[in-house]
Amino acid sequence: MKVAIYSRVIDDDQYNKVQQLLDELAKENIHPVIYKPFYEMIQSSVRFSEKTTVFSDSGDLTESIDFVISLGGDGTLLDTVTLVRDKNIPVLGINFGRLGFLASIGSKELHIAVQSLVKRTILIDKRSLIHLDASKPLFGDVPYGLNEFAIHKTDTSPMIKIHTYLNGEFLNTYWADGVIVATPTGSTGYSLSCNGPVVFPESSSFVITPVAPHNLNVRPIIVPDDNIISFEIEGRTDHFICALDSRKELVDKKVQLAVRRESFTISLVRLNENNFLQTLRNKLSWGLDTRN
């Protein structure tokens, strides 16, 4: 078995956890393939097996890779998605960060996680993605995201007007700082912090959530993800910000934008005992009421 390992940066007190993971993989004769910048960061502090190799970009993740392990928080896992792309390699997120909605496996569960991979006692969740089409090329060859697409005013500009259409039919004009279109996976991210609803991962929908709307009667709306959502932007400045997950670009307001469901999905690994309801209870403290 070959397992790719991706991480951006870890704290000094987490090197021992990385070592534990590598030791667990070595015990099971699993070959680690480590992201090169991460390998160079930790090579003076961690012992590697002789079978350790490195990879540099998405092209190096071939069909010989059985799983990709993401070490970090949810942001690290979102970066991992841009490496895996449409290769259908299952991604296992181990939470070295804080909240960990996506990277939901705790660092204390390293032994259990590796054993689950070996014995295949895991569940694979297929998560939908959001794809951006634009009249000008944006976000290189990765114009998709797992969590959300967002339109936002620049830092110092006044609010913008975002004319929004579903399959060409006018929906609403949002007078706001921006608009978020979240996948079900992204409903517990940026959209949630702007009062958007929590949506189950398998619900086949998009959540359109305004950011600081000037109209008090405007609320988030859930639409089927077979809709194409398009936008026209008005504002006093010539540019606005487009974001896909943690990536952003400054865009001219004349650029035409539309989002749709991506043609492929991302496979996220979870352990049998971890499901979406448990994640809600653990991460949002649902049910922790003194009256229960």
Residue pairs with C-beta under 8 A, 6 or more apart in sequence:
1 28
1 29
1 30
1 31
1 66
1 67
1 117
1 118
2 30
2 31
2 32
2 33
2 64
2 65
2 66
3 25
3 30
3 31
3 32
3 33
3 65
3 66
3 67
3 68
3 69
3 117
4 32
4 33
4 34
4 35
4 55
4 61
4 65
4 67
4 68
4 69
4 89
5 21
5 32
5 33
5 34
5 35
5 38
5 68
5 69
5 71
6 35
6 38
6 68
6 69
6 70
6 71
6 76
6 79
6 80
6 83
7 35
7 38
7 70
7 71
7 72
7 76
7 96
8 38
8 72
8 75
8 76
8 79
9 41
9 72
10 18
10 42
10 71
10 72
10 96
11 96
14 96
14 107
15 42
15 45
15 46
17 96
17 107
17 110
18 42
18 46
18 71
19 46
19 47
20 110
20 111
21 69
21 71
21 94
21 110
21 114
22 32
22 46
22 47
22 48
22 49
22 52
24 110
24 111
24 114
25 31
25 32
25 49
25 114
26 49
27 114
28 114
28 115
28 118
30 114
30 117
30 118
31 51
31 52
31 53
32 48
32 49
32 51
32 52
32 53
33 52
33 53
33 54
33 55
33 60
33 65
34 48
34 52
34 53
34 54
34 55
35 54
35 55
35 56
36 54
36 55
36 56
39 52
39 54
55 61
57 83
58 82
58 83
58 84
58 85
58 87
61 68
61 83
61 84
61 87
61 89
63 87
65 89
66 89
66 90
66 117
67 89
67 90
67 91
67 92
67 117
67 269
68 80
68 83
68 84
68 89
68 90
68 91
68 92
69 91
69 92
69 93
69 94
70 76
70 77
70 79
70 80
70 91
70 92
70 93
70 94
70 103
71 94
71 96
72 95
72 96
72 97
72 103
73 95
73 96
73 97
73 98
73 99
73 100
73 103
74 93
74 97
74 99
74 100
74 101
74 102
74 103
74 189
75 97
75 246
76 93
76 96
76 97
76 103
77 91
77 93
77 102
77 103
77 146
78 102
78 145
78 146
78 147
78 245
78 246
79 246
80 91
80 93
81 91
81 129
81 145
81 146
81 245
81 266
82 142
82 247
84 91
84 266
85 142
86 263
86 264
88 264
88 267
89 267
90 122
90 124
90 267
90 268
90 269
91 266
91 267
91 268
91 269
92 105
92 113
92 117
92 268
92 269
93 100
93 102
93 103
93 104
93 105
93 268
93 269
94 103
94 105
94 106
94 107
94 109
94 110
94 113
95 103
95 104
95 105
95 106
95 107
96 103
96 107
97 103
99 283
100 106
100 283
101 188
101 189
101 279
101 283
102 146
102 185
102 268
104 270
104 274
104 279
105 113
105 270
105 271
105 274
109 271
112 271
113 271
115 121
116 122
116 271
116 272
117 269
121 271
121 272
122 269
122 270
122 271
122 272
123 269
123 270
123 271
123 272
124 267
124 268
124 269
125 201
125 267
125 268
125 269
125 270
126 265
126 266
126 267
127 146
127 183
127 184
127 185
127 201
127 265
127 266
127 267
127 268
128 183
128 184
128 185
128 204
128 225
128 261
128 262
128 265
129 144
129 145
129 146
129 183
129 261
129 262
129 264
129 265
129 266
130 144
130 145
130 146
130 148
130 149
130 181
130 182
130 183
130 186
130 206
130 244
130 259
130 260
130 261
130 262
131 143
131 144
131 259
131 260
131 261
131 262
131 263
132 138
132 139
132 143
132 144
132 145
132 149
132 242
132 244
132 257
132 258
132 259
133 143
133 257
133 258
133 259
133 260
134 143
134 242
134 251
134 255
134 256
134 257
134 258
135 255
135 256
135 257
136 251
136 252
136 255
138 242
138 249
138 251
138 255
139 244
139 247
139 249
142 244
142 247
143 244
144 244
144 262
145 183
145 186
145 244
145 245
145 247
146 183
146 185
146 186
146 245
146 266
147 182
147 183
147 185
147 186
147 189
147 190
147 245
148 180
148 181
148 182
148 183
148 186
148 189
148 190
148 191
148 243
148 244
148 245
149 180
149 181
149 242
149 243
149 244
149 259
150 178
150 179
150 180
150 181
150 190
150 211
150 241
150 242
150 243
151 160
151 162
151 178
151 179
151 231
151 233
151 240
151 241
151 242
151 243
151 257
152 177
152 178
152 211
152 240
152 241
152 242
152 243
153 159
153 160
153 177
153 178
153 235
153 237
153 240
153 241
154 237
154 239
154 240
154 241
154 250
157 235
157 236
157 237
157 240
158 235
158 236
158 237
159 175
159 176
159 177
159 212
159 214
159 235
160 175
160 176
160 177
160 178
160 233
160 234
160 235
160 240
161 173
161 174
161 175
161 233
161 234
161 235
162 173
162 174
162 176
162 178
162 179
162 231
162 232
162 233
163 170
163 173
163 231
163 232
163 233
163 234
164 170
164 171
164 172
164 173
164 174
164 179
164 208
164 229
164 230
164 231
165 171
165 229
165 230
165 231
165 232
166 223
166 227
166 228
166 229
167 227
167 228
168 228
168 230
171 208
171 221
172 218
174 210
174 213
174 215
174 218
175 213
175 214
175 215
176 210
176 211
176 212
176 213
176 214
176 218
177 211
177 212
178 210
178 211
178 212
178 240
178 241
179 208
179 209
179 210
179 211
179 231
180 186
180 190
180 191
180 194
180 196
180 207
180 208
180 209
180 210
180 211
181 206
181 207
181 208
181 209
181 229
181 259
182 189
182 190
182 191
182 196
182 199
182 206
182 207
182 209
183 206
183 207
183 225
184 199
184 200
184 201
184 202
184 203
184 204
184 205
184 207
185 201
186 207
186 245
187 196
187 197
187 198
187 199
187 207
188 198
188 280
188 283
188 284
191 207
191 209
191 220
192 198
194 209
194 210
194 211
194 212
194 220
195 209
195 220
196 207
196 209
196 220
197 207
197 220
197 222
198 280
199 205
199 207
199 222
200 276
201 276
204 224
204 225
204 226
205 222
205 223
205 224
205 225
206 222
206 223
206 224
206 225
206 227
206 229
206 259
206 261
207 220
207 221
207 222
208 220
208 221
208 222
208 223
208 229
209 220
210 218
210 220
223 229
225 260
225 261
226 261
227 260
228 258
228 259
228 260
229 258
229 259
229 260
230 256
230 257
230 258
230 259
231 257
231 258
232 256
233 240
233 253
233 257
234 253
235 253
237 253
238 252
238 253
239 250
239 251
239 252
239 253
240 250
240 251
240 253
241 248
241 249
241 250
241 251
242 248
242 249
242 251
242 257
243 249
251 257
280 286
281 287
281 288
